Amino acid sequence: MSSAPQVQPQINPWLIAIAVMSSTFMEVLDTTVVNVSLPHIAGSLSASTDEATWTLTSYLVANAIILPMTGWLAGRFGRKRLLMMAVTGFTVASFFCGLAPSLPFLIIFRVIQGACGGGLQPLSQAILLESFPPEKRGQAMAFWALGIVVAPMLGPVAGGWLTDNYSWRWVFYINVPIGVIAILLTQAFVFDPPYLRREKTGIDYWGIGLLTVGMGSLQIMLDKGQEEDWFGSHFIITLLVLAIIGMGGLIIRELKAKHPVIDLTVFKYRSYAVGTFLMTIVGFVLYGSTVLLPLLMQELLGYTATHAGVTNLPRGLASFLFMPIVGILTGKVDARKLLAVGLTATAIAMFLVSTFSLDVGFWNFWWPLMIQGAGLGLIFVPLTTVTNDPIPRERMGNATSLFNLMRNIGASMGISAVTTLQFRQMQAHTNILGAHVNGSNPAAQQTFRGLEQVFMSRGADAVTAAHQAEGAVWGMVLRQASMLSYNDVFRFLGGMFLVLLPLLFLMRKPKGGKGPSMAH
């Protein structure tokens, strides 16, 4: 298929950007905004916290299944029509989530919400890449990345504030006015380009079925793995088998199908293939650290949810301030060089956090998180631009669907991996430190005797004081072991980014989206 001639948009592209990003920001925010409200949801709907986590899992599963199909759906229904349907469905589902009288009712509408929201990220990215001329795509991707990077960071803060001051239901109701505005803006400013022709091809039922089984099983496995003790659980093993069969069968089917629901041939473009792999790892590290830092602050340092959210704000602030600058630089500096600086900066930030002790304070987090936020700006904008640069415009919707899918899979893998690794490392450090707490260790005995005297001075008898001192010493061991385990995981995340640097040499310098005329 030949690339269509360049068609400049009739409408100011920044109006289009505001229209599509208003709904996308809302959807990405919803991936994390509910997290801090789970205990309130569980209590209100007479469910356990474990049962309430299905409100998160159901959303992510539906989101993951629809996301890679977005390019195909846009080809069948038209991009503007699909976008309008998605935003409308997401808004209506949000309203009914807020009204939910029971947990099953809430989960059903979270599935609808996730399915409608699944297409918003790739649709917005494709529309932006096509609406802006090649020399300004860096600025367009900076605007897009602001929503994708900043929204997950603001989610816990917004969710905590709404829940504390109003009700968990307002976490969903807040989407309604935003959704209405997004629908009006989309209707006014977004139009299908002339080269995007609606296709009346056959429906790849086998592909859709394999995608649903494979992606659904993979997402549930990653979300519930740590909770179910991974492969000690028959449930997780069954999901693994289904994920392998589903995803393996999907790849074979889509490479042979005449009208595939997912076009995997875009991976023939080398820059796209390498860039999509890099984005998978970026999702792994970004979401892994986004989950890990609040856990460290709340469980180990005693921060409240609001305090932890405020402490994490420098990362979002730095991304917000830095991405527009990076967007301008992307059109003037080789994007691969900016990407190398971003990967290095983010790795340094992770290594800095890995040196923290239990005495760490608010300002110790400030600079590492500012560096990470700036580094993410230097990663997301040039990586998105250089990865999609060789893709013909008529194939952009499919390419952005797969690109966003792999970032989300990386995010799910990252969250699962860091929580599991932190737990396992804590067990290992507890065994090592605990072995030194015995009668032959003078320092341990001195600490024990000192605590014993403290408890006796508060009125405890000798036996009770000894038990309290023993419990206090063991508590100190657990806290130190936990801190060391967090340090290990942050070092691991930083190392992952450094290992990626050689892959940048495999990516081609962007030439402004000339499509298939470029070398694969």
C-alpha positions in Angstrom: 0.0 0.0 0.0 1.5 3.4 -0.9 1.6 6.2 1.5 -1.1 8.8 1.0 0.0 12.4 0.1 0.6 14.8 2.9 -2.7 16.5 3.9 -2.4 19.5 6.2 -5.3 19.7 8.8 -7.9 22.4 8.2 -8.2 22.9 12.0 -5.5 24.2 14.3 -3.8 21.0 15.4 -3.6 22.2 19.0 -7.4 22.3 19.2 -7.4 18.7 18.0 -4.7 17.9 20.7 -6.8 19.4 23.5 -9.9 17.5 22.2 -8.3 14.0 22.2 -6.1 14.4 25.3 -9.0 15.5 27.5 -10.5 12.0 27.3 -7.2 10.2 27.3 -6.0 11.9 30.4 -9.2 10.9 32.1 -8.8 7.3 31.1 -5.1 7.0 32.1 -6.0 8.7 35.4 -8.5 5.9 36.1 -5.8 3.2 36.0 -4.5 4.5 39.4 -7.1 6.8 40.9 -9.1 3.9 42.4 -6.2 2.3 44.2 -6.3 4.3 47.3 -10.1 4.1 47.5 -10.2 0.3 47.7 -10.6 0.0 51.5 -13.5 2.5 51.4 -15.1 0.7 48.4 -14.8 -2.7 50.3 -16.3 -1.3 53.5 -19.1 0.5 51.7 -20.1 -2.5 49.5 -19.7 -5.2 52.3 -16.7 -6.9 50.6 -13.2 -7.8 51.6 -10.2 -5.8 50.3 -9.1 -8.8 48.2 -12.6 -9.0 46.6 -12.5 -5.2 46.0 -9.2 -5.5 44.0 -11.3 -7.1 41.2 -12.4 -3.5 40.4 -8.9 -2.9 39.4 -8.3 -6.2 37.7 -11.5 -6.1 35.7 -10.7 -2.7 34.3 -7.2 -3.6 33.3 -8.2 -6.9 31.6 -10.9 -5.3 29.5 -8.5 -2.4 28.7 -5.8 -4.8 27.6 -8.1 -6.9 25.3 -9.6 -3.9 23.4 -6.3 -1.9 23.1 -4.6 -3.9 20.4 -7.9 -4.1 18.4 -8.2 -0.3 18.2 -6.6 0.0 14.7 -8.9 -2.7 13.3 -12.0 -1.2 15.0 -11.2 2.3 13.6 -10.9 0.8 10.1 -14.4 -0.7 10.4 -16.3 2.1 12.2 -14.2 5.2 11.3 -11.8 6.8 13.8 -14.0 9.7 14.8 -17.1 7.5 15.3 -15.0 5.0 17.4 -13.6 7.8 19.5 -17.0 9.3 20.2 -18.4 5.8 21.1 -15.4 5.2 23.4 -15.7 8.5 25.3 -19.4 8.3 25.6 -19.3 4.7 26.8 -16.5 5.5 29.3 -18.4 8.5 30.7 -21.7 6.6 31.1 -19.9 3.6 32.7 -18.2 6.1 35.1 -21.6 7.4 36.2 -22.9 3.9 36.9 -19.7 3.0 38.7 -20.4 5.9 41.1 -24.0 4.7 41.6 -23.0 1.0 42.2 -25.1 -0.6 45.0 -23.0 -3.8 45.1 -19.5 -5.0 44.2 -20.7 -7.2 41.2 -22.6 -4.2 39.8 -19.4 -2.1 40.1 -17.2 -4.7 38.5 -19.6 -5.1 35.5 -19.4 -1.3 34.8 -15.6 -1.3 35.4 -15.4 -3.9 32.6 -17.4 -1.6 30.3 -15.3 1.4 31.4 -12.1 -0.5 30.7 -13.3 -1.7 27.3 -14.4 1.8 26.2 -11.2 3.3 27.6 -8.9 0.8 25.9 -8.9 2.6 22.5 -8.4 6.1 23.8 -4.6 6.0 24.2 -3.8 4.6 20.7 -6.5 6.7 19.0 -5.2 10.0 20.6 -1.6 9.1 19.7 -2.5 8.3 16.1 -4.6 11.4 15.6 -1.8 13.6 17.0 0.9 12.1 14.9 -1.2 12.6 11.8 -2.5 16.1 12.7 0.9 17.7 13.2 3.5 18.1 10.4 6.6 15.9 10.9 8.8 18.7 12.2 6.3 19.4 15.0 5.6 15.8 16.0 8.0 16.1 18.9 5.8 18.8 20.4 2.7 16.7 19.7 4.2 13.7 21.5 5.3 15.9 24.4 1.7 16.9 24.9 0.6 13.3 24.6 3.3 12.0 27.0 2.2 14.6 29.6 -1.1 12.8 29.9 0.4 9.3 29.8 3.1 10.0 32.4 1.6 12.6 34.7 -1.9 11.1 35.0 -0.8 7.9 36.7 1.2 10.0 39.2 -1.7 12.3 40.0 -4.1 9.4 40.3 -3.4 8.4 43.9 -3.3 12.0 45.1 -6.6 12.9 43.4 -8.2 9.6 44.5 -7.1 10.1 48.1 -8.3 13.7 48.3 -11.7 12.9 46.7 -12.2 9.9 49.0 -11.1 11.7 52.2 -13.1 14.9 51.5 -16.2 13.5 49.7 -16.7 9.8 48.9 -15.1 7.1 46.9 -18.1 7.5 44.5 -16.7 10.9 43.4 -13.6 9.1 42.0 -16.0 8.0 39.2 -18.4 11.0 39.2 -15.6 13.4 38.4 -15.2 11.7 35.0 -18.7 12.8 33.9 -18.2 16.5 33.3 -14.7 15.8 31.8 -16.3 13.2 29.5 -19.0 15.6 28.3 -16.5 18.3 27.5 -14.4 15.7 25.6 -17.4 14.6 23.6 -18.2 18.2 22.5 -14.6 18.9 21.6 -14.2 15.7 19.6 -17.4 16.4 17.7 -16.2 19.9 16.9 -12.6 19.4 16.0 -11.8 15.8 15.1 -12.4 14.5 11.6 -11.3 11.3 9.8 -8.5 12.0 7.3 -9.3 11.3 3.6 -6.7 8.4 3.4 -8.4 6.5 6.2 -11.0 4.5 4.4 -13.5 2.4 6.3 -13.0 -1.3 5.5 -15.8 -3.8 5.0 -13.7 -6.9 5.4 -14.5 -10.2 7.1 -14.3 -10.4 10.9 -11.4 -12.4 12.3 -13.4 -14.3 14.9 -10.5 -16.7 15.7 -8.1 -13.7 16.2 -10.6 -11.9 18.5 -11.2 -15.1 20.5 -7.5 -15.9 20.9 -6.8 -12.3 21.9 -9.5 -12.4 24.5 -8.3 -15.6 26.1 -4.5 -14.9 25.9 -4.6 -11.2 26.9 -7.2 -11.7 29.6 -5.4 -14.7 31.1 -2.1 -12.8 31.0 -3.5 -9.7 32.7 -5.2 -11.6 35.5 -2.1 -13.7 36.1 0.1 -10.7 36.4 -2.4 -8.9 38.6 -3.2 -11.8 41.0 0.2 -13.6 40.9 1.7 -12.2 44.1 -1.6 -12.6 46.0 -1.9 -16.2 44.9 1.8 -17.1 45.6 2.5 -17.4 41.8 3.2 -21.0 40.7 2.3 -22.5 44.0 -1.3 -21.8 42.8 -3.2 -24.1 40.4 -5.2 -21.0 39.4 -2.1 -19.1 38.3 -0.7 -22.1 36.4 -4.0 -22.5 34.6 -3.9 -18.8 33.6 -0.2 -19.2 32.4 -1.2 -22.2 30.2 -4.2 -20.2 28.7 -2.0 -17.1 28.2 0.7 -19.1 26.3 -1.9 -21.0 24.2 -3.9 -17.8 23.5 -1.0 -15.5 22.7 1.0 -18.1 20.7 -2.1 -19.1 18.7 -2.9 -15.4 18.2 0.5 -14.7 16.7 0.3 -17.7 14.3 -3.3 -16.8 13.3 -2.6 -13.1 12.7 0.5 -13.8 10.5 -1.6 -16.1 8.3 -5.0 -14.4 8.3 -6.1 -12.4 5.2 -7.8 -9.7 7.3 -6.1 -9.9 10.8 -7.6 -8.1 13.7 -4.0 -7.1 14.7 -1.5 -6.4 11.9 1.9 -7.7 13.2 3.8 -6.9 10.0 4.5 -3.4 11.4 7.3 -5.1 13.3 9.2 -5.4 10.0 10.2 -1.8 10.6 13.3 -2.1 12.7 13.0 1.2 14.5 9.4 0.4 15.4 10.3 -3.1 16.7 13.2 -1.9 18.8 11.3 1.2 20.1 8.3 -0.9 21.1 10.5 -3.3 23.1 12.1 -0.2 24.7 8.7 1.2 25.6 7.8 -2.2 27.2 10.8 -1.9 29.6 10.0 1.8 30.2 6.5 0.8 31.3 8.0 -1.9 33.5 10.3 0.6 35.3 7.9 3.6 35.4 4.9 1.7 36.8 7.1 -0.5 39.0 8.7 2.5 40.7 5.3 4.3 40.8 3.9 1.5 42.9 7.0 0.9 45.0 7.7 4.4 46.2 4.3 5.0 47.9 4.6 1.5 49.5 8.0 2.4 50.9 6.7 5.7 52.2 3.5 4.4 53.8 4.4 1.0 55.1 8.0 1.7 56.2 8.3 5.4 56.8 4.7 5.9 58.3 3.5 8.5 55.7 -0.2 9.0 55.2 -1.6 8.4 51.7 -1.8 12.2 51.2 1.8 12.8 52.4 3.1 10.0 50.2 1.2 11.5 47.2 2.7 15.0 47.9 6.2 13.5 48.3 5.9 11.9 44.9 4.8 15.1 43.2 8.3 16.3 42.2 8.4 13.5 39.6 5.2 14.6 37.9 6.2 18.3 38.2 9.5 17.8 36.5 7.8 15.8 33.7 5.2 18.5 33.3 7.9 21.3 33.1 10.4 19.3 31.0 8.3 17.7 28.3 7.5 20.8 26.4 11.2 21.6 26.2 12.0 18.1 25.1 9.2 18.4 22.4 11.0 21.4 20.9 14.4 19.8 21.2 13.2 16.6 19.4 12.8 18.5 16.2 16.3 19.9 16.4 18.4 17.2 18.1 18.8 13.5 17.1 16.0 11.9 19.2 18.3 8.9 19.9 20.7 11.1 21.8 17.9 12.6 23.9 16.7 9.1 24.6 20.2 8.0 25.8 20.4 11.0 28.2 16.9 10.1 29.5 17.7 6.5 30.1 20.9 7.4 31.9 19.2 10.1 34.0 16.4 7.8 35.1 18.9 5.0 36.0 20.8 7.5 38.1 17.6 8.5 39.9 16.9 4.9 40.7 20.4 4.3 42.0 20.1 7.4 44.2 16.9 6.1 45.8 18.6 2.8 46.3 21.0 4.4 48.8 18.3 5.6 51.2 18.0 4.4 54.8 15.3 4.5 57.4 16.3 8.0 58.3 15.3 9.4 54.9 13.3 12.6 54.9 11.1 14.4 52.4 13.9 16.5 50.8 16.0 13.3 50.2 13.3 12.2 47.8 13.1 15.6 46.0 16.1 15.5 43.7 16.0 11.9 42.7 12.3 12.2 41.8 13.0 15.5 39.9 15.7 13.8 37.9 13.5 10.8 37.2 10.7 13.1 36.0 13.0 15.0 33.7 14.5 11.7 32.5 11.0 10.3 31.7 10.4 13.4 29.6 13.6 12.7 27.7 12.5 9.1 27.2 8.8 9.3 26.3 8.8 12.1 23.8 11.8 11.0 21.5 11.0 7.3 21.9 7.4 7.8 20.8 8.6 10.0 17.9 11.4 7.8 16.6 9.5 4.6 17.0 6.5 5.6 14.9 8.5 7.7 12.4 8.8 5.0 9.7 5.1 4.0 9.9 2.8 5.0 6.9 0.0 7.2 8.1 -2.7 4.8 7.0 -1.2 2.1 9.3 -0.6 4.5 12.2 -3.7 3.4 14.2 -2.6 -0.2 14.3 1.0 0.7 15.1 0.0 2.9 18.0 -2.4 0.2 19.3 0.5 -2.3 19.6 2.9 0.4 21.0 0.5 1.2 23.8 -0.4 -2.4 24.4 3.3 -3.3 25.0 3.7 -0.4 27.4 0.7 -1.6 29.4 1.9 -5.2 29.4 5.3 -3.9 30.6 3.5 -1.9 33.3 1.6 -5.0 34.6 4.8 -7.0 34.5 6.7 -4.3 36.3 4.1 -4.0 39.1 4.0 -7.8 39.6 7.8 -8.2 39.4 8.7 -5.4 41.9 6.2 -6.4 44.5 7.3 -10.1 44.3 11.0 -9.2 44.2 10.7 -6.9 47.2 8.9 -9.6 49.2 11.4 -12.3 48.4 14.4 -10.0 49.1 12.9 -9.0 52.4 12.7 -12.6 53.4 16.3 -13.1 52.4 17.5 -10.1 54.3 15.4 -11.0 57.4 17.2 -14.4 57.5 20.6 -12.8 57.2 20.0 -10.1 59.8 18.1 -12.4 62.1 21.1 -14.7 62.2 23.1 -12.0 63.9 20.5 -11.3 66.6 21.6 -13.8 69.3 23.3 -14.1 72.6 26.8 -14.1 71.2 26.4 -10.7 69.5 27.4 -8.0 72.0 25.7 -5.2 70.0 22.4 -7.1 69.8 22.5 -7.9 73.5 23.2 -4.3 74.4 20.2 -3.1 72.4 18.1 -5.8 74.0 19.1 -4.9 77.5 18.6 -1.2 76.8 15.0 -1.8 75.5 14.3 -4.1 78.5 15.2 -1.3 80.9 13.0 1.2 79.0 10.0 -1.1 79.3 10.7 -1.8 82.9 10.9 1.9 83.6 7.4 2.2 82.2 6.0 -0.3 84.7 6.4 -3.7 83.0 7.7 -6.6 85.1 10.9 -8.4 84.1 9.3 -11.2 82.1 6.9 -8.8 80.2 9.7 -6.3 79.6 11.9 -9.1 78.1 9.1 -10.2 75.7 8.5 -6.5 74.7 12.2 -6.0 74.1 12.4 -9.1 72.0 9.4 -8.0 69.9 11.0 -4.5 69.5 14.3 -5.9 68.4 12.6 -8.2 65.9 10.6 -5.2 64.6 13.9 -3.4 64.0 15.2 -6.4 62.1 12.1 -6.5 59.9 12.2 -2.8 59.1 15.9 -2.9 58.2 15.3 -6.0 56.1 12.4 -4.2 54.3 14.5 -1.1 53.6 17.3 -3.2 52.2 14.8 -5.1 50.0 13.5 -1.8 48.6 17.1 -0.7 47.9 17.7 -4.0 46.0 14.7 -3.5 43.7 15.5 0.2 42.9 19.1 -0.9 41.9 17.5 -3.6 39.7 15.3 -1.0 38.0 18.2 1.4 37.4 20.3 -1.4 36.0 17.5 -2.3 33.5 17.7 1.1 31.9 21.5 1.0 31.6 21.3 -2.4 29.8 19.0 -0.9 27.2 21.5 1.8 26.0 23.2 -0.4 23.4 19.8 -1.0 21.7 19.7 2.6 20.6 22.3 1.9 18.0 19.7 -0.4 16.2 17.3 2.5 15.7 17.4 4.7 12.6 17.5 8.4 12.7 14.0 9.9 12.1 13.4 11.2 8.7 10.0 12.8 9.2 7.5 10.0 8.7 8.0 9.3 5.0 6.4 5.9 5.4 7.2 2.8 3.4 9.9 4.5 1.3 12.1 4.3 4.3 14.3 1.2 4.9 12.8 -1.4 7.0 
